[in-house]
Amino acid sequence: MNRDYLLPLPEETPVEYGKRTSVCVDCEDLERWRKYRGCVISVSDIQTVQRGYDDYGTHSYRTVVAWDSGTKQGVEFAVAPGDSINHPGFILWVADAPKDVRDVHLDWILNERNPQMATQIATRSNELEIAQIENTIATIQNPRPARGQTWVVVRGRKIPQRTSGTVFWAGDTGWGFKIGISPSGVRDSNNKYADAVFVALSNCRYIPDPATMQVVDQHQATIAQLQADLHKRIQRTLAEMNSVAIKAYHQQMAG
């Protein structure tokens, strides 16, 4: 069957089109086709995805990329798969944009869309990496109490604040989690810490040793480097995206 015969006429409604061709077409799809006819950059192969968690089966569609001359930007939307001549997607949606339209679309991608996307992608990646490092630092600086660590009392009334010492015990007393610390580390004749104090963990703060602080400093240096290199990361991301766009353009022109 001749494809031109199956193309909708200028003022033809979906009902009139169906009567003439015996092919059903959605009103919204028809209006969108009329809007973008001659400006379609590409039409993807059929894509299939699983429906929602509680919905059985799959959903098939094609992705259309077109140039919107009204808004002066590219658009992307899904259409019916059109996997046979009896489905309108097969008839309506074909890449029909001439070279001048494709050139304008590529220029918009390289100079408007990609710079914005590259900034968003690179910035988000930086933020995620920094957040992960900050979580690591927080874990290092707020460890689970263990013997040999040094903690200091920072609040409360029973034990003077600024009292610090080495942890020799930690556990739940039934009245909350507490730690036992010895400011001097000196034991008496019964091998017990002479100046032992027991204080609620919530009233204490961990004091990292030099080796731990060195690790924290290294992580903080990594954060500073990520922040300093953000612009370079954006430029690398942009270069990669532009390379993909230019390659796709040449493939479309050759195809």
N, C-alpha and C positions, 0 to 999 in steps of 0.2 A: 504494500500500500504506500502511495506517495506521501512522504512526510509533510510536504507543503500543504497537501489537502487536509491534513490533521491539525495544522496550526490554526488557532482561533482567528476569526475575522476581526477587524478593528472594533466594531461595536457589538460583537456577539456575546450574549450572556452565557453562563455555564449551562443553563437549560437548553438554549438554542444550539449550543455547541454539541451537547449530548445527543440531541435529536438528529443533528446532521452527521455526526461521526460514529455514534453509538459508543462513545468513550466518555466516562464520567470525569469531570474536572471540578475541583474545589474552587469556590468563588474567590477566596483569599489568595489561593495559589495563582489563579488566572490574573488577578489584579497585580500581583507582585511580578509575574512574568512580563506583563505589559510595561510595568515600570522599568524593569531592568533589561528588557530585550535589547540586544546590541551592546550591552555593557557587562556581560557575564565573563568573568576572567577564567574561572575553572569550576568544574563539577566533579566531585570526588566519586570514587567507586562506592558501591553499596557498603554501608557500615551497619553492623548489627551489635546491639547491646542488650544485656539482660534487663528486663523490666524491674520495677521496684521489688523490695524484699518480699512483700505479701502478694505480688502479682506474678503469675506464672507466664512463661513464654519469653519471647524476645521482641525487640523493636528495631525495624530497619529503616534507614534513611540515607539520603545523600547530602553532602555539604556543598552549598553553592557560595562562591566568592564572587562578588560583583562590585562595580564602581557606581557609587551614587553621585550623579552629577549635580544634584540639588544641594547636598550637604558637603560635597567635595571631599568625600572620604570613602574608604572601602567598607563593605558590609559583608557579613557572613551569616547564613541561615540554613536551616535544615528543610529539605523537601521530601516528598514521597519518593521511595526508591526507584520507581519506574523500571522494574526489571523485565518488562516485556512491552510490546507495542500496545497492549490494552491498558497500560497504566500511563496516565498523563505525564508523569515525570520523565518518561522515556521520550516523549514528544517535545515537551516544552523546554526542559533545561539542558542546554548544550552551551559550551564555551564559544561565544560568538563575538567577543569584543575585538575590534580591529587594533592594529598596532598603536595608533595614537592614544586610544583609551588605555591600553595596557601600559604604555609609557607613563601616562599621568598617574595610574594606579601604583606603579613601581616607585615613582618619585615620592608619592605620598607615604609609602611604606618606609622608604629609606630616610626621609627627612622629618616625618611626623610620628607615624605609629611606632616604628622600632625604637627611636630614641626614648620615647615615653615608656615603652614596655621594658627596654633594657634597664632603665633607671629603677623601675619598680622591682624587676626580678633581682637585680644585683643588690639593691638595698635590702630587700626582704631576705635574701640569702645571708647577707652580712649580719642582719639583725638576729637571725636564727642561730648563726654560729656564735655570735657574742652572747646571746642568751644561754646557750649551752655551756659556754666557758664560765659565765657568771654563776650558773647553777653549780658547776664543779667547785668554784671558789667558795660558794656558800656552804657546800658540803664539807670542804676541807676546814673552813673556819668554824663550823658548828658540828663537830663530830659527836658520835655517841661516846659518853664518858668511858674511859678505860684506865687501868692502872698505869701509872707512870706519867700521865698527862698533868699539865699545870692548869689550874682553874683559879679564878679570883672572884670573890664575893662583890657584887655590884649593887645589891639592893637587900632589903630586909632589916630587921631590928635586932634579932638575937645575936647574930655574928657581925662584928664590925665590918663595914664596907672597906674594900681594898685589902682584906685578908686574903692572901693567896697561898697556895701550897700544892703539893703533889698528891694526886688521887691514889688512894690505896684501897678504896671500896666504892661500889656503886650498885644501887638496887632500889627496888620498890618496897617501901616500909609499910604499905597499907594506907599511908597517909600522903602518898605521893612519892615521886622519884627523888632520891637524895644521893648525895655523894659524900664520902669521907675524905677530907684532905688534911695533910700535915704541913703546916707552914715551915717547920724546921727540918722535918725528916728524921728527927732523933727519936730512938726507941728507948723505953725504960728497961728495968731489969726483967720485966715479964715479956719483953719483946713487943710491947705495944707502943704506938706513937704517943709520946707524952703530951703533945699539944694537939691531938686529933680533934677536929670539929666536924660535925655533920650538918649539912646545909641543903636546903631544897635546890634542886638543879636549876629551877626557874630563876633563882636568885644569883646564879653564877654565870660567868663568861669564860670561855676557853681562851687560853693564852698559847698561841702557836710557838713551837720551838724554832730556832733559826733555819733548820732544814725545811720545815713546813712553810715558813715565810718565803724562802727562796722559790719554792714551787708556786706559791701564790703570786709572787712577783713575776715569774715567767708567764703565768697565765694572763696577768694584767698587761704585760708587754705585748702579748699576742693580740689582746683586744685593741690596744693602741695602734698596732700595726694594721689590723683590719680596718680600723677607722681611717687611718692615713691612706690606705690603698683603695678606698671605695671608688674613687674616680677612675682608677685604672681598671677596676673590676667592671665598672659600667661600660667602659670603652671596649674591653674584651668581649663582653656579652653582646654589645651592639655590633661589633665586627662579625661575630659568629652569626647573628641574626641576619645581617645584611648579606652575608655570603650565601646563606640559604635562600633568601629572597631573590637574589640575582640569578642563582642557579635555577630556581623554579621558573623565573621569567624566560630564560633561554630555552628551557625544556618545553615550555608552553609555545614559544615562538617556533621551535623546531618541529613540534608535534602537529 
